[in-house]
Amino acid sequence: MVSVGVLGATGAVGQRFVQLLADHPYFDLTVLTASERSAGKKYRDAVNWRLDLPLPESVGDITVTDTRIESLKNVDIVFSALPADLATKIEIDCAKAGVGVCSNASSHRMSPDVPLVVPEINADHLRMIELQRDSGTDGFIVTNPNCSTIMLTVSLAPIRNFHFTDLRVATMQAISGAGFEGIPGMSIFDNVIPYIGGEEEKMERETLKIMGTFDGSEVINAPFTVSASCNRVPVIDGHSMAIWIDIKESVEEVAKAFRNWKCPLKDLPTLPEKSVDFMTQQDRPQPRLDRMKGKGMTVSVGRLRPGIRYIAMGHNTIRGAAGASVLNAELICDRGYL
């Protein structure tokens, strides 16, 4: 078993990490960190557990520590649910201390020697770990993308071999993406907020790195442009998005590509049976009906129309955050990078 910890274990994404790791076949969850006000408490006493399933019994008695390297000496991998401003230094310190970091934070996603990984799309980018080790780092940092970027890029996997140069996306993002305390109820009820700070820029940058080519020394960005418009809507979980892409092939050819696509990976515990589920119903996907497909790891695609236009949707705190990091860690173990 690989010994793992969670940084920022009491927040929205941190709780998802704990839920996914508690009885994982690869990982032994031994360390949970949080702020100083939680340090020293049993996890069950430190956390205001807000997920749909009960707090796993196996983690309730773990004593929470503050987020220091000294607390992580015997850990092989940490999963980072830290805010970006805290993650920047702490994640580097962990990697220098020989700990592997699988990060949901945005701090290092665009660093030239840090892989930004969606396993179904760019598993070979994990070779960038070797660049970090060549620079003298005993551990490593591997990141997963923004919660909306990952839905977009997973949906592109079946159609990436079609030629296109222009991609446009309008998101309808759930309130859980802003964290437990992120949006006051009076701001979001009966409302749509047409701005999420930094989100559009992340989608436009991160997509090109993920879909790009690693040549052994750097990632060459994908040769298309992305234009994003991001909106917050009164949905609890599940980011939806409308996507326009200048593919010249017919709807029938694109639909066939969605239906016939096979994931290049297999036998990873968190990998769903279908990473992309192509739906033919006119009114699907819908967050309430479809977000938990594949235990929250499937991206549903539907409403394919001439143009090419379609809708994609996935669970933002599972596929779009904690589940994405856990899947990355499984791939790291499978490829022998520990």
FITORBA-281674 format. One line per 10 residues: for each residue x, y, z of N, C-alpha, C. Coordinates in steps of 0.02 Angstrom, whole numbers, plus 50000, padded with zeros to 5 digits. Layout:
! FITORBA-281674
X:Y:Z:X:Y:Z:X:Y:Z  ...
***
This chain:
! FITORBA-281674
50042:49940:50000:50000:50000:50000:50044:50063:50000  50022:50114:49965:50056:50178:49961:50028:50223:50015  50071:50251:50057:50049:50296:50110:50034:50364:50081  49973:50391:50096:49953:50455:50066:49923:50501:50119  49923:50565:50103:49892:50615:50145:49852:50664:50104  49810:50703:50138:49770:50755:50105:49787:50822:50137  49806:50870:50097:49819:50938:50120:49755:50979:50111  49731:51009:50164:49668:51046:50161:49609:50998:50164  49609:50953:50214:49562:50897:50215:49492:50915:50238  49481:50976:50264:49415:50992:50290:49371:51030:50241
49398:51054:50186:49359:51093:50138:49319:51049:50091  49286:51080:50042:49242:51044:49997:49279:50991:49957  49335:51009:49926:49374:50961:49887:49411:50913:49933  49436:50939:49989:49470:50896:50038:49425:50840:50062  49362:50854:50075:49316:50802:50097:49305:50750:50042  49302:50772:49979:49297:50723:49925:49358:50679:49921  49418:50708:49932:49478:50667:49934:49472:50613:49988  49452:50634:50048:49447:50586:50103:49397:50531:50086  49341:50550:50057:49289:50501:50038:49316:50450:49988  49354:50474:49938:49379:50430:49885:49438:50387:49907
49476:50411:49957:49537:50377:49977:49528:50331:50037  49473:50337:50073:49465:50303:50137:49474:50227:50132  49448:50196:50080:49454:50124:50072:49481:50106:50003  49530:50144:49981:49557:50136:49914:49604:50075:49911  49601:50036:49857:49643:49976:49853:49718:49989:49845  49737:50049:49822:49808:50065:49815:49836:50103:49875  49794:50144:49907:49819:50196:49951:49797:50185:50024  49844:50200:50070:49830:50199:50141:49830:50271:50166  49771:50297:50181:49763:50367:50202:49785:50373:50275  49841:50407:50287:49870:50411:50354:49876:50481:50382
49877:50532:50338:49888:50601:50361:49835:50647:50333  49804:50687:50376:49757:50739:50356:49780:50805:50385  49787:50855:50343:49808:50921:50368:49752:50972:50357  49754:51023:50399:49706:51078:50393:49737:51138:50427  49696:51189:50439:49721:51250:50470:49739:51239:50544  49772:51287:50574:49794:51280:50644:49735:51270:50691  49676:51298:50675:49620:51291:50721:49593:51219:50722  49610:51179:50671:49589:51109:50670:49643:51061:50693  49706:51083:50691:49761:51039:50709:49754:51014:50781  49769:50950:50790:49764:50919:50856:49697:50886:50870
49647:50900:50829:49581:50869:50838:49576:50804:50798  49533:50759:50821:49514:50703:50779:49477:50729:50718  49486:50696:50662:49455:50721:50600:49380:50728:50607  49347:50681:50641:49275:50684:50648:49253:50746:50688  49297:50772:50731:49282:50831:50770:49302:50896:50735  49349:50890:50688:49375:50950:50654:49335:50968:50592  49300:50918:50562:49268:50929:50498:49192:50938:50506  49165:50983:50468:49092:50988:50461:49074:50950:50397  49064:50884:50406:49056:50839:50348:48991:50855:50311  48996:50869:50246:48938:50893:50208:48922:50851:50147
48955:50794:50141:48942:50753:50082:48883:50707:50093  48859:50677:50038:48797:50638:50040:48804:50573:50080  48864:50542:50076:48875:50480:50113:48907:50496:50181  48899:50452:50231:48927:50465:50297:49003:50469:50297  49030:50503:50347:49103:50505:50355:49129:50433:50363  49178:50413:50321:49205:50345:50327:49234:50332:50397  49214:50275:50426:49236:50260:50494:49312:50255:50500  49345:50233:50448:49417:50222:50451:49458:50285:50458  49429:50344:50445:49467:50406:50449:49446:50451:50507  49391:50436:50539:49365:50480:50590:49412:50492:50648
49454:50443:50665:49499:50449:50722:49569:50472:50704  49581:50487:50641:49646:50516:50622:49652:50586:50652  49709:50599:50684:49720:50665:50714:49744:50713:50660  49710:50769:50652:49727:50819:50602:49791:50855:50623  49835:50867:50576:49896:50906:50588:49893:50971:50548  49936:51018:50567:49942:51076:50524:49986:51058:50465  49984:51101:50414:50015:51084:50350:50089:51103:50351  50129:51057:50378:50201:51066:50381:50235:51004:50353  50296:51013:50326:50333:50958:50298:50346:50904:50351  50356:50926:50413:50370:50878:50467:50313:50827:50475
50253:50848:50458:50195:50803:50465:50191:50752:50409  50232:50761:50357:50225:50720:50296:50286:50676:50282  50328:50666:50332:50392:50632:50321:50382:50560:50297  50330:50527:50319:50320:50456:50303:50267:50445:50250  50251:50498:50212:50199:50494:50161:50231:50491:50092  50204:50448:50049:50230:50442:49980:50199:50493:49934  50133:50505:49940:50096:50552:49897:50051:50594:49941  50048:50658:49927:49997:50701:49957:49950:50726:49902  49887:50731:49920:49836:50759:49876:49821:50829:49900  49831:50878:49858:49826:50948:49880:49759:50977:49861
49721:50995:49913:49659:51033:49905:49667:51103:49933  49729:51127:49933:49743:51193:49962:49723:51250:49915  49707:51308:49942:49700:51367:49899:49765:51382:49864  49760:51412:49806:49820:51422:49764:49874:51461:49800  49855:51512:49839:49907:51553:49871:49947:51514:49922  49917:51465:49955:49953:51423:50002:49989:51366:49967  49959:51341:49914:49987:51283:49879:50054:51297:49847  50065:51358:49824:50124:51374:49784:50188:51352:49818  50199:51373:49880:50261:51355:49916:50258:51285:49946  50202:51268:49976:50197:51204:50011:50208:51145:49964
50179:51149:49904:50186:51094:49857:50259:51087:49834  50293:51142:49823:50364:51139:49805:50405:51109:49861  50391:51130:49923:50427:51103:49981:50417:51027:49987  50355:51004:49974:50341:50933:49977:50382:50895:49924  50382:50921:49863:50419:50888:49809:50494:50885:49824  50521:50939:49851:50592:50941:49868:50608:50891:49924  50559:50878:49967:50569:50831:50023:50559:50759:50001  50546:50747:49937:50540:50679:49912:50469:50652:49910  50420:50696:49921:50350:50676:49921:50320:50690:49852  50280:50644:49826:50243:50657:49766:50181:50698:49781
50168:50748:49740:50110:50792:49750:50062:50784:49691  50000:50764:49706:49947:50765:49656:49901:50822:49674  49902:50875:49635:49873:50938:49657:49811:50957:49617  49761:50979:49654:49702:51009:49623:49707:51084:49620  49759:51112:49650:49768:51185:49651:49794:51209:49583  49783:51273:49569:49802:51301:49504:49874:51326:49503  49909:51325:49560:49973:51359:49566:50025:51339:49514  50031:51275:49499:50086:51251:49457:50062:51220:49391  49998:51228:49375:49972:51196:49315:50009:51216:49252  50028:51279:49248:50059:51303:49186:50135:51307:49191
50165:51281:49245:50238:51278:49250:50265:51232:49195  50319:51252:49162:50341:51215:49103:50364:51144:49116  50383:51127:49179:50406:51059:49193:50355:51020:49234  50294:51045:49241:50242:51012:49281:50188:50985:49234  50175:50920:49236:50122:50893:49192:50053:50913:49216  50011:50932:49169:49940:50947:49181:49902:50890:49147  49879:50843:49188:49861:50777:49161:49786:50762:49166  49759:50739:49110:49695:50705:49106:49711:50636:49077  49712:50583:49117:49742:50519:49095:49715:50493:49029  49651:50502:49014:49623:50477:48952:49651:50513:48891
49682:50571:48902:49703:50613:48846:49779:50617:48839  49815:50628:48894:49887:50643:48889:49928:50608:48943  49916:50544:48952:49953:50506:49002:50029:50511:48991  50050:50519:48928:50122:50523:48914:50154:50586:48942  50114:50637:48961:50142:50697:48991:50172:50684:49059  50156:50626:49089:50188:50608:49153:50264:50603:49146  50288:50596:49085:50361:50594:49075:50395:50658:49098  50355:50711:49108:50383:50774:49132:50408:50767:49204  50386:50716:49240:50413:50703:49306:50489:50695:49302  50513:50665:49247:50585:50655:49239:50621:50722:49233
50589:50773:49204:50619:50840:49201:50628:50868:49271  50577:50858:49314:50583:50883:49382:50640:50848:49419  50646:50783:49409:50699:50746:49443:50767:50763:49416  50771:50779:49351:50835:50801:49323:50859:50867:49354  50811:50907:49380:50830:50970:49411:50846:50962:49486  50846:50900:49510:50866:50887:49579:50809:50878:49628  50747:50874:49604:50689:50864:49648:50678:50789:49657  50676:50767:49720:50667:50696:49734:50595:50674:49725  50548:50718:49741:50477:50703:49731:50454:50730:49664  50391:50751:49660:50365:50778:49598:50300:50814:49612
50279:50855:49564:50213:50886:49564:50178:50867:49499  50118:50839:49505:50074:50825:49448:50008:50859:49462  49982:50895:49414:49920:50933:49425:49863:50905:49382  49802:50918:49405:49743:50908:49362:49714:50977:49347  49675:50983:49293:49652:51049:49272:49594:51075:49313  49576:51135:49297:49517:51169:49322:49455:51125:49310  49406:51132:49354:49347:51087:49353:49305:51093:49290  49307:51150:49256:49271:51156:49193:49314:51134:49134  49380:51148:49138:49425:51126:49085:49423:51051:49076  49419:51014:49132:49422:50941:49126:49360:50913:49092
49302:50943:49104:49242:50919:49068:49249:50931:48993  49274:50989:48975:49285:51006:48905:49334:50958:48872  49392:50947:48904:49444:50908:48871:49425:50834:48867  49394:50807:48920:49372:50737:48915:49322:50729:48858  49278:50778:48850:49229:50773:48795:49262:50776:48726  49322:50805:48723:49357:50810:48659:49395:50746:48641  49407:50703:48690:49448:50643:48677:49424:50603:48617  49358:50589:48610:49337:50548:48553:49342:50583:48485  49347:50650:48485:49344:50687:48422:49408:50726:48408  49460:50712:48447:49521:50752:48439:49556:50741:48372
49542:50685:48339:49575:50672:48275:49541:50708:48216  49483:50737:48227:49454:50781:48175:49492:50847:48175  49497:50877:48117:49532:50941:48112:49486:50998:48135  49512:51040:48179:49475:51101:48198:49525:51153:48221  49505:51216:48216:49550:51272:48235:49518:51319:48285  49452:51314:48294:49416:51363:48336:49366:51326:48380  49372:51336:48445:49327:51304:48493:49299:51358:48539  49234:51357:48548:49200:51405:48592:49157:51368:48642  49157:51393:48703:49122:51357:48756:49089:51408:48803  49027:51393:48822:48991:51432:48873:48973:51384:48929
48996:51398:48989:48985:51353:49045:48927:51374:49088  48897:51325:49121:48845:51334:49172:48868:51296:49233  48902:51329:49279:48941:51296:49331:48906:51296:49398  48910:51238:49432:48876:51228:49495:48907:51269:49551  48867:51282:49602:48891:51324:49658:48943:51289:49700  48945:51223:49701:48995:51188:49741:49066:51202:49715  49072:51225:49653:49137:51242:49627:49169:51301:49662  49130:51339:49699:49156:51396:49736:49171:51379:49809  49164:51314:49828:49176:51294:49897:49114:51303:49940  49118:51276:50001:49060:51277:50045:49036:51348:50061
49082:51394:50067:49064:51462:50087:49068:51511:50029  49070:51484:49968:49089:51525:49911:49040:51577:49888  48974:51563:49887:48925:51609:49859:48867:51617:49908  48853:51678:49930:48794:51689:49973:48730:51667:49938  48685:51637:49977:48623:51613:49947:48583:51666:49912  48582:51726:49940:48542:51780:49910:48572:51803:49844  48634:51785:49830:48665:51805:49767:48649:51756:49711  48639:51691:49728:48633:51641:49676:48561:51616:49667  48519:51617:49719:48450:51595:49710:48415:51640:49660  48377:51609:49613:48340:51647:49562:48387:51691:49521
48446:51663:49505:48495:51706:49473:48545:51665:49432  48578:51699:49385:48637:51673:49350:48690:51727:49355  48750:51708:49375:48805:51756:49382:48853:51746:49323  48858:51794:49278:48895:51784:49215:48969:51800:49221  48999:51783:49278:49070:51796:49288:49096:51752:49344  49151:51717:49332:49187:51678:49382:49260:51697:49375  49287:51730:49424:49353:51759:49419:49407:51710:49397  49442:51725:49344:49498:51685:49319:49479:51622:49281  49414:51604:49282:49393:51540:49254:49401:51537:49178  49382:51590:49144:49386:51590:49071:49459:51584:49048
49503:51621:49082:49573:51619:49064:49602:51549:49076  49582:51517:49130:49607:51449:49144:49585:51401:49089  49522:51404:49069:49499:51359:49016:49537:51371:48951  49549:51433:48935:49581:51449:48872:49654:51429:48870  49688:51432:48928:49759:51412:48932:49767:51337:48942  49732:51311:48991:49744:51242:49011:49726:51192:48957  49672:51205:48920:49651:51159:48867:49707:51149:48816  49741:51202:48799:49794:51197:48747:49853:51157:48772  49869:51162:48837:49924:51122:48864:49905:51048:48867  49845:51034:48891:49822:50964:48897:49820:50930:48829
49794:50965:48779:49786:50936:48713:49850:50942:48671  49902:50972:48700:49964:50981:48664:50007:50918:48663  50067:50925:48635:50113:50869:48624:50176:50880:48665  50195:50830:48705:50257:50832:48743:50313:50802:48700  50364:50843:48684:50416:50820:48638:50478:50794:48674  50473:50784:48739:50530:50760:48778:50562:50814:48820  50551:50877:48802:50579:50932:48840:50528:50986:48858  50475:50990:48819:50423:51039:48833:50358:51018:48800  50303:51051:48822:50238:51039:48791:50227:51093:48737  50213:51070:48677:50195:51115:48622:50119:51119:48621
50092:51179:48631:50020:51187:48637:49982:51162:48575  49922:51139:48587:49878:51117:48532:49866:51175:48484  49859:51161:48419:49855:51214:48369:49783:51237:48355  49748:51256:48408:49682:51286:48398:49671:51339:48452  49619:51378:48445:49604:51430:48494:49542:51410:48533  49539:51434:48595:49482:51422:48639:49456:51489:48663  49392:51499:48658:49359:51558:48685:49305:51535:48733  49310:51557:48797:49265:51533:48849:49224:51589:48880  49163:51573:48898:49119:51619:48936:49090:51578:48993  49106:51596:49055:49090:51554:49113:49037:51587:49157
48988:51546:49177:48931:51570:49214:48917:51525:49274  48898:51556:49331:48878:51518:49390:48802:51514:49392  48777:51452:49402:48704:51441:49401:48683:51405:49466  48620:51409:49485:48597:51379:49549:48587:51304:49546  48641:51268:49531:48644:51195:49533:48695:51177:49586  48682:51125:49626:48729:51109:49680:48792:51077:49653  48786:51023:49615:48844:50988:49587:48831:50973:49514  48883:50980:49473:48878:50964:49402:48887:51025:49358  48944:51028:49324:48957:51082:49276:48933:51061:49207  48891:51102:49177:48869:51091:49108:48901:51143:49062
48908:51126:48999:48936:51174:48952:48911:51161:48881  48900:51216:48846:48883:51213:48775:48947:51226:48736  48961:51183:48687:49024:51185:48651:49010:51191:48576  49045:51238:48545:49043:51248:48472:49113:51235:48446  49120:51195:48393:49186:51177:48368:49182:51171:48292  49231:51198:48257:49227:51204:48184:49251:51141:48148  49223:51085:48167:49236:51021:48132:49193:51019:48069  49222:51001:48013:49185:51002:47949:49146:50939:47936  49165:50884:47971:49131:50821:47959:49058:50825:47981  49018:50778:47960:48946:50779:47973:48931:50759:48045
48870:50774:48066:48847:50753:48132:48851:50677:48139  48834:50641:48087:48836:50568:48089:48907:50543:48101  48956:50573:48069:49025:50552:48079:49050:50567:48149  49031:50626:48175:49051:50644:48243:49016:50600:48294  48952:50587:48283:48915:50543:48329:48947:50473:48331  48967:50448:48273:49000:50383:48270:49065:50383:48310  49102:50439:48305:49165:50444:48344:49151:50442:48419  49099:50478:48441:49080:50477:48512:49060:50406:48533  49019:50373:48493:48994:50307:48511:49049:50254:48513  49097:50258:48467:49146:50205:48458:49211:50216:48496
49219:50273:48528:49283:50288:48560:49297:50240:48618  49358:50215:48621:49381:50172:48675:49436:50207:48714  49429:50209:48780:49480:50239:48822:49545:50200:48814  49602:50234:48806:49666:50199:48798:49692:50167:48862  49660:50182:48919:49682:50154:48984:49633:50101:49007  49655:50061:49055:49611:50012:49087:49639:49992:49154  49597:49961:49195:49617:49930:49258:49643:49980:49310  49620:50042:49308:49633:50089:49362:49570:50095:49404  49574:50091:49470:49514:50087:49511:49464:50143:49502  49488:50204:49490:49443:50262:49485:49420:50275:49413
49451:50241:49365:49431:50250:49295:49362:50221:49284  49315:50261:49258:49247:50233:49247:49245:50186:49188  49193:50146:49184:49184:50103:49127:49178:50144:49063  49144:50201:49067:49140:50248:49011:49164:50316:49035  49220:50339:49008:49242:50407:49024:49197:50458:48990  49173:50441:48930:49126:50483:48893:49064:50442:48877  49007:50467:48898:48943:50433:48885:48903:50476:48836  48896:50451:48775:48860:50488:48723:48785:50473:48728  48745:50525:48736:48673:50518:48748:48635:50545:48688  48581:50510:48670:48542:50530:48611:48477:50566:48629
48459:50566:48693:48398:50602:48713:48408:50677:48703  48356:50711:48678:48362:50782:48662:48372:50825:48724  48348:50802:48782:48351:50845:48842:48405:50822:48892  48456:50787:48868:48510:50763:48911:48577:50782:48880  48629:50789:48923:48632:50773:48994:48603:50827:49039  48584:50805:49100:48560:50850:49152:48599:50835:49216  48621:50887:49253:48659:50874:49314:48625:50827:49363  48562:50839:49378:48529:50800:49430:48522:50727:49411  48516:50712:49346:48506:50644:49322:48571:50608:49306  48622:50645:49287:48680:50613:49255:48747:50625:49290
48750:50668:49341:48816:50686:49369:48851:50627:49405  48814:50577:49430:48845:50522:49466:48859:50461:49422  48853:50468:49357:48873:50413:49312:48946:50397:49323  48962:50332:49322:49031:50312:49334:49057:50334:49401  49012:50334:49452:49029:50358:49520:49055:50429:49518  49028:50468:49472:49046:50539:49467:49105:50553:49422  49132:50501:49388:49192:50510:49347:49177:50512:49272  49115:50500:49252:49097:50501:49182:49077:50571:49160  49098:50591:49101:49075:50653:49069:49022:50633:49018  48962:50661:49026:48907:50646:48981:48904:50698:48925
48891:50674:48865:48889:50716:48805:48823:50705:48769  48790:50758:48747:48727:50751:48711:48711:50814:48671  48650:50815:48643:48625:50870:48602:48673:50887:48545  48701:50836:48514:48746:50846:48457:48705:50870:48397  48727:50927:48370:48690:50959:48315:48739:50984:48261  48712:50999:48202:48756:51025:48150:48791:51088:48174  48853:51092:48153:48887:51153:48175:48962:51148:48181  48990:51103:48220:48966:51051:48266:48953:51083:48334  48895:51066:48365:48878:51092:48431:48855:51034:48476  48874:51037:48540:48851:50986:48586:48854:51012:48658
48824:50973:48704:48825:50988:48775:48867:50936:48810  48909:50957:48857:48947:50911:48900:48933:50928:48972  48934:50877:49016:48920:50887:49086:48956:50835:49129  48982:50856:49186:49013:50809:49232:49013:50836:49303  49026:50792:49351:49026:50810:49422:49089:50849:49438  49080:50910:49460:49138:50955:49466:49183:50941:49525  49159:50915:49582:49204:50901:49637:49232:50830:49636  49204:50787:49593:49232:50719:49585:49274:50717:49521  49242:50713:49462:49281:50712:49400:49322:50776:49393  49295:50832:49415:49328:50896:49405:49377:50916:49458
49388:50873:49509:49433:50893:49563:49465:50832:49595  49436:50808:49651:49469:50756:49690:49477:50691:49650  49425:50670:49615:49430:50608:49576:49483:50612:49522  49491:50672:49493:49542:50681:49441:49612:50670:49470  49625:50698:49529:49691:50689:49561:49703:50616:49581  49651:50584:49607:49658:50514:49627:49673:50470:49566  49639:50482:49511:49652:50445:49449:49723:50458:49425  49747:50520:49430:49817:50535:49412:49865:50495:49455  49852:50491:49520:49896:50454:49565:49896:50380:49549  49838:50353:49532:49836:50282:49512:49879:50270:49450
49875:50316:49402:49916:50310:49342:49990:50315:49358  50007:50361:49403:50077:50369:49425:50103:50303:49454  50063:50271:49497:50084:50207:49525:50089:50154:49471  50041:50153:49426:50039:50103:49373:50100:50109:49327  50122:50171:49316:50179:50183:49270:50247:50180:49307  50247:50168:49373:50309:50158:49409:50348:50220:49426  50314:50277:49435:50350:50339:49450:50363:50350:49524  50337:50308:49568:50353:50314:49639:50422:50283:49653
***
